[in-house]
Amino acid sequence: MLSTAQWSTIRDLVAWLDSNNGRSQEEITLRILKITEETGEVAQAWIGVVGQNPRKGVTHTIADLQGEMVDVMVTVAVALASVTDDPAAVVDEKLAQIAAARLNSATPTT
């Protein structure tokens, strides 16, 4: 999902957080909770794109939405890299499981 260079950047972000905040159980918890915060910002951006709130109208662009989605991806990657030494392998393994399950469910039985 992420390139080698992107995972390197994620590792740098984790190291930066570790040097500033440590890597206690509380810190890991906060990194995981940050995912929820960022996800809420995606929802807020989509509501703003479609103008669902009549009091506010259209407040966001698709580019804003895309940026918020990337923030979620980065936040998840940082949290994952904070709990495993090989986050890319974890992603690859899980993605393979998801693909296999999808392919198995799409195969008609005879």
C-alpha positions, 0 to 999 in steps of 0.5 A: 500500500505504501512505498518503501520511501513512504514507510521510511517517512512513517518510521521517521514520524514514529521516531519523532513522536517517540523522542518527544512523547515516549512509547508508553502504553498511554502514548500508544493509546493516544496514537490509536485514539488519534485515528478516531479524531482524524476519521471524524475530520473526514466525515466533517469534510464530506458533510462540507463537500455536499453541503449537508448542513443548511446553516453552513452550506458547502464548506469543503472541497474534494481536495480538502476531503482527500487531504483528510483521508490521507491524514487518516492513512498516515495516522493509522500507519503511524499507530501501526508502526508503533506496535510492530517492527514490520508494519508493511508485512502486517499490511501485506498479510492482512490485505492478502487475507482480505483479497482471498476472502473476497475471491472465495466469496465471489466464486460460485459453488456448483 
